[in-house]
Amino acid sequence: MMHRRVSSSSIVQRWMGLIGGMLAASSAFAASSPKAPYYHPHRLVQIEAGRRLNLYCVGSGSPVVIFDYGHGGPITVWSKVQPAIGKLTTACAYDRAGYGFSDPGPLPRSTAARVSDLHALLHAAGLKGPYIFVGHSLAGLDGDLFADKYLPELAGMVLVDPSIEGQDEAFNAVLGSRVRFDKIRSGFSRCAAIARSGKLPTDAKDVNDCLDRDPHDDALARRVKDQWSMSPALWDTLRSEFESIYPGSPSPDQDFAGIDAAQRDWGHLPLIILTAGHSSDWAPASLRRRVKAVWVSHHDALAARSSRGRNILVPDSGHYIQLEHPAVVVDAITEVLKTARQDASGKSTP
């Protein structure tokens, strides 16, 4: 059978565009959001000697909802959802190691390292479980492994267009090609070198690739986002997270094997997966339907790990559902929260 081959260079160009856009993506959809609270540190929780993570909580009550974001973040991607959930219960977001106001963590920043940090953070902060985990994109892998390792500590989970282990192998089978990521890794390294210089870039390409700039930003947002973008630890973290999950990297994520080996039945865990209808738009037009089918089927399989798991398609949304259609995410979390509280009170049966 003949396969249309997609050139590596065309896909790499798309990824290179994401290097500059991954941090700015939130601003494009959330210019009017109440993001100011995210532009200063809140509670700096020590999770081990010499290392603290920034934790921002609103509201009160239980179970605690903890938000985690995708590769590149930043924490502001939850600015349209966290305040609404804070009206219902305790809602917490945090900067992963190397991001925002958190200290960097030891490399590599693998799935296992991130889950270990999150577990330590929740306990060091004195946040009583069980928790509802809400993760977007890359953080879907974190939720997967967290559930495998700490299922009794989870009251529910909502995964927003989550990444899946081995997703690129599945996509490569459809695309008929394997992408090399040398240019992408060199882009992270270039931005890290600029950050280490301590001088804001002036070259237009470097500004576009390495700074999180948006015309709607006020002076505070611009200053803080430049501070984030000029952190060498951020770019080292971005490169490490990227290298840990994509094939063709020097050290592909051994946690994929770990996640596969650890996979367990999640029992009756309240679980909702939200799948973006347009998250395959990065693929060539002739292959998007097949790429989308791969994405949906993997999300269906993820939802099936709980007897109460559901995969809900959000047809008119791109990858950042929480920014384009925040009400959909709020509704999903609210539903899982309600079920978790019924379970805790003994009023609901699986």
KAWO-V111269 format. One record per residue. N is the residue number from 0. RES is the residue in one small letter. PSI is psi as a letter, one per 40 degrees, with the letter a starting at -180 (NA if undefined). Layout:
BEGIN
n=<N:N>
res=<RES:RES>
psi=<PSI:PSI>
END
This chain:
BEGIN
n=<0:1:2:3:4:5:6:7:8:9:10:11:12:13:14:15:16:17:18:19:20:21:22:23:24:25:26:27:28:29:30:31:32:33:34:35:36:37:38:39:40:41:42:43:44:45:46:47:48:49:50:51:52:53:54:55:56:57:58:59:60:61:62:63:64:65:66:67:68:69:70:71:72:73:74:75:76:77:78:79:80:81:82:83:84:85:86:87:88:89:90:91:92:93:94:95:96:97:98:99:100:101:102:103:104:105:106:107:108:109:110:111:112:113:114:115:116:117:118:119:120:121:122:123:124:125:126:127:128:129:130:131:132:133:134:135:136:137:138:139:140:141:142:143:144:145:146:147:148:149:150:151:152:153:154:155:156:157:158:159:160:161:162:163:164:165:166:167:168:169:170:171:172:173:174:175:176:177:178:179:180:181:182:183:184:185:186:187:188:189:190:191:192:193:194:195:196:197:198:199:200:201:202:203:204:205:206:207:208:209:210:211:212:213:214:215:216:217:218:219:220:221:222:223:224:225:226:227:228:229:230:231:232:233:234:235:236:237:238:239:240:241:242:243:244:245:246:247:248:249:250:251:252:253:254:255:256:257:258:259:260:261:262:263:264:265:266:267:268:269:270:271:272:273:274:275:276:277:278:279:280:281:282:283:284:285:286:287:288:289:290:291:292:293:294:295:296:297:298:299:300:301:302:303:304:305:306:307:308:309:310:311:312:313:314:315:316:317:318:319:320:321:322:323:324:325:326:327:328:329:330:331:332:333:334:335:336:337:338:339:340:341:342:343:344:345:346:347:348:349>
res=<m:m:h:r:r:v:s:s:s:s:i:v:q:r:w:m:g:l:i:g:g:m:l:a:a:s:s:a:f:a:a:s:s:p:k:a:p:y:y:h:p:h:r:l:v:q:i:e:a:g:r:r:l:n:l:y:c:v:g:s:g:s:p:v:v:i:f:d:y:g:h:g:g:p:i:t:v:w:s:k:v:q:p:a:i:g:k:l:t:t:a:c:a:y:d:r:a:g:y:g:f:s:d:p:g:p:l:p:r:s:t:a:a:r:v:s:d:l:h:a:l:l:h:a:a:g:l:k:g:p:y:i:f:v:g:h:s:l:a:g:l:d:g:d:l:f:a:d:k:y:l:p:e:l:a:g:m:v:l:v:d:p:s:i:e:g:q:d:e:a:f:n:a:v:l:g:s:r:v:r:f:d:k:i:r:s:g:f:s:r:c:a:a:i:a:r:s:g:k:l:p:t:d:a:k:d:v:n:d:c:l:d:r:d:p:h:d:d:a:l:a:r:r:v:k:d:q:w:s:m:s:p:a:l:w:d:t:l:r:s:e:f:e:s:i:y:p:g:s:p:s:p:d:q:d:f:a:g:i:d:a:a:q:r:d:w:g:h:l:p:l:i:i:l:t:a:g:h:s:s:d:w:a:p:a:s:l:r:r:r:v:k:a:v:w:v:s:h:h:d:a:l:a:a:r:s:s:r:g:r:n:i:l:v:p:d:s:g:h:y:i:q:l:e:h:p:a:v:v:v:d:a:i:t:e:v:l:k:t:a:r:q:d:a:s:g:k:s:t:p>
psi=<h:h:h:h:h:h:i:d:d:d:d:d:d:d:d:d:d:d:d:d:e:d:d:e:d:d:d:d:e:f:d:e:i:g:e:d:d:e:e:i:i:b:h:h:h:h:e:i:h:e:h:i:h:h:h:h:i:i:a:i:i:i:i:h:h:h:h:i:i:a:h:d:b:a:d:e:e:e:e:e:d:d:d:d:d:e:e:d:a:h:h:h:i:i:h:i:h:e:i:b:e:i:i:i:i:i:i:i:g:i:d:d:d:d:d:d:d:d:d:d:d:d:d:d:e:f:h:h:a:i:i:h:h:h:i:h:b:d:e:d:d:d:d:d:d:d:d:d:d:f:d:e:e:h:e:i:i:h:h:h:f:i:i:i:h:e:d:d:d:d:d:d:d:d:d:f:i:h:h:i:f:d:d:d:d:d:d:d:d:d:d:d:d:d:d:d:d:e:h:h:i:d:h:d:d:d:d:d:d:e:i:g:h:h:e:e:i:a:d:d:d:d:d:d:d:d:d:d:d:f:h:d:d:d:d:d:d:d:d:d:d:d:d:e:e:h:i:e:i:d:g:i:h:e:d:d:d:d:d:d:d:e:h:i:h:e:b:f:h:h:h:h:h:h:h:h:d:e:e:e:e:d:i:i:d:e:e:d:d:d:d:d:d:d:d:d:d:d:d:d:d:d:d:e:e:i:e:e:i:i:h:h:h:g:d:f:i:a:d:g:d:e:d:d:g:d:d:d:d:d:d:d:d:d:d:d:d:d:d:d:d:d:d:d:e:e:e:i:i:NA>
END
